[in-house]
Each structure stands twice: as C-alpha cells, then as structure tokens.
Amino acid sequence: MANIQPLGQRVLLKRVETETVSAGGIVLVDSAQEKPQEALVVTLGTGGRNEDGSAFEFAVSVNDKVLISKYGGTEVKSEGDDYLIMNEADILGIIG
C-alpha cells in the first residue's frame, strides 16, 4: 500500500494491468502495449470546500474501478509500485 496522501480533491490510483497477449495469441512487449484506461482508487484526498462553503464530497470511493484518460494525471512511484495522482474531476467514470 502506498504511503502517499493526496491533497484536496485529488485521488491516488493504481492502473489495472492489461493483457500481455493479444486476441490472436501474440505476446506483446511493454513498448507495444497501450497504457491501461482502467484504474483502482487507492486513496482519496483530503477534500476541501465547494464555492458555497459546503464540504466537498467525493463521487468515487476507495476500491472503485474507474475509467481514466490514457495520459492524464501525474505518475508517481512509492515502495516500488507505480501510481497515478489526478483530480477527481478528471476521472471519466466508475466501472460497475
């Protein structure tokens, strides 16, 4: 588990690994694979206040599987694992 606490309305995500074998049975090397667009919510940020002064509520929860853009967010490493920090507003949707 990462020891990173995002601030504000940001979330810490871990990309869901993609298949390393194509549908036709060809093994794909890392450079041929696209960045996955699915991620798992690891940690929520500290929150904050909306413009009207009310507390900000996250629409996602820890362990939600979400859809993200391929190149959004900031990549970080912690304890040998790769993570992604992005604003909650940049998450495209929750995968149910």
Helices and strands as residue ranges (DSSP letters): E 10-15, G 30-32, E 38-44, E 65-67, E 74-78, E 81-87, G 88-90, E 93-94
